[in-house]
Structures are given as structure tokens and as C-alpha cells.
Amino acid sequence: MTTNDYPPIEDRYVSLLWAEPEAAPDIAKLHAELFDPAWDIDAVRRMLVDPCASALVAKVRLREFGPPVPAGFALGRVAADEAEILSIGVSAPFQRRGLGRRLAEGLSRAAKSIGANRLFLEVAADNESARQLYAGLGFTEVGRRPGYYERRDGAAADALTLSRDLNTTT
Ligand SMILES: CC(C)(COP(=O)(O)OP(=O)(O)OC[C@H]1O[C@@H](n2cnc3c(N)ncnc32)[C@H](O)[C@@H]1OP(=O)(O)O)[C@@H](O)C(=O)NCCC(=O)NCCS
């Protein structure tokens, strides 16, 4: 069975929690699983204390009364009427089960509620899963930086800047 064969995780097993600075180790651990280079705990903590930034952590209970485990995160920042998703990730065993969409939508709603009209993010052109997620949420391409992401194997991928209007529903 691949992760794609699992059904979406029911809402009652998922908590989306606003992250306090104490959540920095959980977020850094998830970041290290998913990104290279990864942000260390201090780097994440600095973002969490930034008054313009906020982060959501998705915790999942693996059984009815089990303890919630950190499964994903989304970190964003708002400046005036524009917001940005700085990073988003879901741990591999929990991917393709609806958490990425929940996290991105959670940050979008929060950004809108404090006055942002547009939400931006950057994604590698070869990151098919993330691009599908963002397309489903109404993001469209507004810019491209050729060869921005350098891979360890020497290859490079374009960075796409995507944006969506927070005042339209998807
Ligand atoms: C991108 C990422 C956050 C998506 O999280 P996720 O929890 O797996 O996403 P969801 O289950 O909420 O999927 C939402 C939609 O995204 C798209 N999607 C997600 N994973 C996909 C995959 N492997 N292949 C194709 N489409 C995919 C689908 O359209 C999906 O909707 P569907 O399941 O109804 O078809 C996750 O794959 C991840 O953490 N990747 C590594 C880190 C990363 O690349 N972050 C983004 C950097 S810009």
C-alpha cells in the first residue's frame, strides 16, 4: 500500500494548532525531514517570535484516545495587505491525506482575517505535488526565477512565484 491509498484523515483525529515558540523543535524536526537545507531550532524560533509571522502545526492522533503527534506545519508572514507562505510541509507517512490543504487553507483564512488581500509563495517548478496542491487552492503563476534552486546533484530548478486573491473563494 502506498501513502496515496490511504483515505483522508477524519477531522476528529486532526488538530491544527497555532504554534508558540515552544513548538520550534517540532517544526524544525519536520522541516529537516522534508527540506535540504533545513532550518534549525533557533531559526524556527526566531520566526515564531516575529510578530508578523504565524505558524500552524497539524497534529494527528493515530488512534481514538492516542496522543497527538506532529505531522505537518505551515509558516507564514503578513506585511500590510500582502501575506506569504514561507514554508509548508507534511511528514511523508501523513502525506496525501488532506493535511497540506488544511494547513494552507488555515494560513489563508488567518491572513485574510487580519487584512491581507493577496497570498504569495514560492515553489520549485519540479515540485509536482506542491504545485497540484496550490493549483487546487486557486494559486496562479505570477513570476519565475530561472535556475533558482540548486540541487545537490548539480541540477537546477526554476522558482515559481504563485499568488492567489484572498477575497475570492476557491
Ligand atoms: C506539498 C505537500 C505539503 C502536500 O501536503 P499533503 O498533505 O500531502 O497534501 P494534501 O493531502 O492536502 O493534498 C492536497 C492536494 O495536493 C495535490 N497533491 C498532494 N500530493 C500530491 C502528489 N504526491 N501528487 C500529485 N498531487 C498531489 C493533490 O491535488 C491533492 O488533492 P487530492 O488528494 O484531492 O488529489 C507535501 O507533499 C510535502 O510536505 N511535500 C514536501 C515539502 C514540500 O515540497 N513543501 C512545499 C514547498 S513549496
Ligand as a Chemical Component Dictionary entry (heavy atoms), coordinates in Angstrom:
data_LIG
# 
_chem_comp.id                   LIG 
_chem_comp.type                 NON-POLYMER 
_chem_comp.pdbx_formal_charge   0 
_chem_comp.three_letter_code    LIG 
# 
loop_
_chem_comp_atom.comp_id 
_chem_comp_atom.atom_id 
_chem_comp_atom.alt_atom_id 
_chem_comp_atom.type_symbol 
_chem_comp_atom.charge 
_chem_comp_atom.model_Cartn_x 
_chem_comp_atom.model_Cartn_y 
_chem_comp_atom.model_Cartn_z 
_chem_comp_atom.pdbx_ordinal 
LIG C1  C1  C 0 3.301  19.526 -0.805 1  
LIG C2  C2  C 0 2.791  18.893 0.471  2  
LIG C3  C3  C 0 2.818  19.927 1.594  3  
LIG C4  C4  C 0 1.330  18.463 0.254  4  
LIG O1  O1  O 0 0.813  18.021 1.504  5  
LIG P1  P1  P 0 -0.230 16.819 1.571  6  
LIG O2  O2  O 0 -0.745 16.736 2.956  7  
LIG O3  O3  O 0 0.374  15.610 1.004  8  
LIG O4  O4  O 0 -1.353 17.368 0.588  9  
LIG P2  P2  P 0 -2.924 17.003 0.613  10 
LIG O5  O5  O 0 -3.117 15.584 1.009  11 
LIG O6  O6  O 0 -3.647 18.035 1.405  12 
LIG O7  O7  O 0 -3.264 17.133 -0.923 13 
LIG C5  C5  C 0 -3.965 18.234 -1.458 14 
LIG C6  C6  C 0 -3.833 18.180 -2.968 15 
LIG O8  O8  O 0 -2.473 18.397 -3.342 16 
LIG C7  C7  C 0 -2.173 17.595 -4.516 17 
LIG N1  N1  N 0 -1.162 16.602 -4.165 18 
LIG C8  C8  C 0 -0.638 16.348 -2.950 19 
LIG N2  N2  N 0 0.301  15.378 -3.048 20 
LIG C9  C9  C 0 0.370  15.036 -4.351 21 
LIG C10 C10 C 0 1.155  14.102 -5.075 22 
LIG N3  N3  N 0 2.068  13.321 -4.474 23 
LIG N4  N4  N 0 0.972  14.022 -6.407 24 
LIG C11 C11 C 0 0.069  14.803 -7.042 25 
LIG N5  N5  N 0 -0.722 15.708 -6.400 26 
LIG C12 C12 C 0 -0.565 15.822 -5.071 27 
LIG C13 C13 C 0 -3.472 16.932 -4.912 28 
LIG O9  O9  O 0 -4.133 17.794 -5.799 29 
LIG C14 C14 C 0 -4.195 16.849 -3.591 30 
LIG O10 O10 O 0 -5.581 16.766 -3.718 31 
LIG P3  P3  P 0 -6.269 15.303 -3.863 32 
LIG O11 O11 O 0 -5.647 14.419 -2.828 33 
LIG O12 O12 O 0 -7.722 15.599 -3.629 34 
LIG O13 O13 O 0 -5.953 14.845 -5.250 35 
LIG C15 C15 C 0 3.603  17.630 0.845  36 
LIG O14 O14 O 0 3.674  16.782 -0.266 37 
LIG C16 C16 C 0 5.002  17.929 1.330  38 
LIG O15 O15 O 0 5.228  18.197 2.514  39 
LIG N6  N6  N 0 5.998  17.869 0.424  40 
LIG C17 C17 C 0 7.411  18.062 0.798  41 
LIG C18 C18 C 0 7.674  19.503 1.230  42 
LIG C19 C19 C 0 7.278  20.470 0.142  43 
LIG O16 O16 O 0 7.533  20.260 -1.035 44 
LIG N7  N7  N 0 6.618  21.574 0.556  45 
LIG C20 C20 C 0 6.166  22.605 -0.348 46 
LIG C21 C21 C 0 7.285  23.534 -0.703 47 
LIG S1  S1  S 0 6.724  24.880 -1.750 48 
# 
loop_
_chem_comp_bond.comp_id 
_chem_comp_bond.atom_id_1 
_chem_comp_bond.atom_id_2 
_chem_comp_bond.value_order 
_chem_comp_bond.pdbx_ordinal 
LIG C1  C2  SING 1  
LIG C2  C3  SING 2  
LIG C2  C4  SING 3  
LIG C2  C15 SING 4  
LIG C4  O1  SING 5  
LIG O1  P1  SING 6  
LIG P1  O2  DOUB 7  
LIG P1  O3  SING 8  
LIG P1  O4  SING 9  
LIG O4  P2  SING 10 
LIG P2  O5  DOUB 11 
LIG P2  O6  SING 12 
LIG P2  O7  SING 13 
LIG O7  C5  SING 14 
LIG C5  C6  SING 15 
LIG C6  O8  SING 16 
LIG C6  C14 SING 17 
LIG O8  C7  SING 18 
LIG C7  N1  SING 19 
LIG C7  C13 SING 20 
LIG N1  C8  SING 21 
LIG N1  C12 SING 22 
LIG C8  N2  DOUB 23 
LIG N2  C9  SING 24 
LIG C9  C10 SING 25 
LIG C9  C12 DOUB 26 
LIG C10 N3  SING 27 
LIG C10 N4  DOUB 28 
LIG N4  C11 SING 29 
LIG C11 N5  DOUB 30 
LIG N5  C12 SING 31 
LIG C13 O9  SING 32 
LIG C13 C14 SING 33 
LIG C14 O10 SING 34 
LIG O10 P3  SING 35 
LIG P3  O11 DOUB 36 
LIG P3  O12 SING 37 
LIG P3  O13 SING 38 
LIG C15 O14 SING 39 
LIG C15 C16 SING 40 
LIG C16 O15 DOUB 41 
LIG C16 N6  SING 42 
LIG N6  C17 SING 43 
LIG C17 C18 SING 44 
LIG C18 C19 SING 45 
LIG C19 O16 DOUB 46 
LIG C19 N7  SING 47 
LIG N7  C20 SING 48 
LIG C20 C21 SING 49 
LIG C21 S1  SING 50 
# 
